Amino acid sequence: MKALKFAVLGTIFMGLAACTPQSAKQARGDLHLTSGAAAAASKTAANESLMMGTVASDIMVDVQNIQEIEAMFDERRLISFD
């Protein structure tokens, strides 16, 4: 039973060792790729944020136009006190 536990732990440690970078240069390259991807994602998010601000202001203009049209209909509506 102890041999099985050691075998399982050894397999886990070997798996972890296989996932780690083989050198500091490889680790630095991986970090550089990751930071580049994060910077690109951040730039994309900033651009989408600017676009959403434009869309939100357009929606507010449409809402104000609809409110003005509703007010015009409300002013001309006939009211009956029957």
C-alpha positions as CSV (number, residue, x, y, z in Angstrom):
1,M,0.0,0.0,0.0
2,K,2.9,2.4,0.8
3,A,4.5,1.6,-2.5
4,L,1.3,2.5,-4.3
5,K,1.1,5.9,-2.4
6,F,4.8,6.6,-3.3
7,A,4.0,5.7,-6.9
8,V,1.0,8.0,-7.1
9,L,3.0,10.8,-5.4
10,G,5.9,10.3,-7.7
11,T,3.6,10.4,-10.7
12,I,2.1,13.6,-9.5
13,F,5.5,15.2,-8.9
14,M,6.7,14.1,-12.3
15,G,3.6,15.6,-13.9
16,L,4.2,18.9,-12.2
17,A,7.8,18.9,-13.2
18,A,6.8,18.2,-16.8
19,C,4.6,21.3,-16.7
20,T,7.3,23.7,-15.4
21,P,9.5,25.5,-17.9
22,Q,12.8,23.9,-18.6
23,S,14.8,27.2,-18.3
24,A,14.5,30.7,-17.1
25,K,14.7,31.9,-20.7
26,Q,11.6,29.8,-21.5
27,A,9.8,31.1,-18.5
28,R,10.6,34.6,-19.4
29,G,9.3,34.0,-22.9
30,D,6.1,32.5,-21.6
31,L,5.7,35.5,-19.3
32,H,6.3,37.8,-22.2
33,L,3.6,36.1,-24.3
34,T,1.2,36.2,-21.3
35,S,1.8,39.9,-20.7
36,G,1.4,40.7,-24.4
37,A,-1.9,38.8,-24.5
38,A,-3.1,40.7,-21.3
39,A,-2.1,44.0,-22.9
40,A,-4.0,43.2,-26.1
41,A,-7.1,42.2,-24.1
42,S,-6.9,45.4,-22.1
43,K,-6.6,47.5,-25.2
44,T,-9.6,45.7,-26.7
45,A,-11.6,46.2,-23.6
46,A,-10.8,49.9,-23.6
47,N,-11.9,50.2,-27.2
48,E,-15.1,48.4,-26.5
49,S,-15.7,50.7,-23.5
50,L,-15.4,53.7,-25.7
51,M,-17.8,52.2,-28.3
52,M,-20.3,51.4,-25.6
53,G,-20.2,55.0,-24.3
54,T,-21.1,56.2,-27.8
55,V,-23.9,53.7,-28.1
56,A,-25.2,54.7,-24.7
57,S,-25.3,58.4,-25.6
58,D,-27.1,57.5,-28.9
59,I,-29.6,55.6,-26.9
60,M,-30.2,58.5,-24.6
61,V,-30.8,60.8,-27.6
62,D,-33.3,58.4,-28.9
63,V,-35.0,58.2,-25.5
64,Q,-35.2,62.0,-25.3
65,N,-36.7,62.1,-28.9
66,I,-39.3,59.5,-27.9
67,Q,-40.2,61.5,-24.8
68,E,-40.6,64.7,-26.9
69,I,-42.9,62.9,-29.4
70,E,-44.9,61.4,-26.5
71,A,-45.3,64.9,-25.0
72,M,-46.6,66.2,-28.4
73,F,-49.2,63.5,-28.5
74,D,-50.1,64.2,-24.9
75,E,-50.7,67.9,-25.6
76,R,-53.0,67.3,-28.5
77,R,-55.0,64.5,-27.0
78,L,-58.7,65.1,-26.7
79,I,-60.0,64.7,-23.1
80,S,-63.6,63.7,-22.6
81,F,-65.4,64.2,-19.3
82,D,-68.4,62.0,-20.2
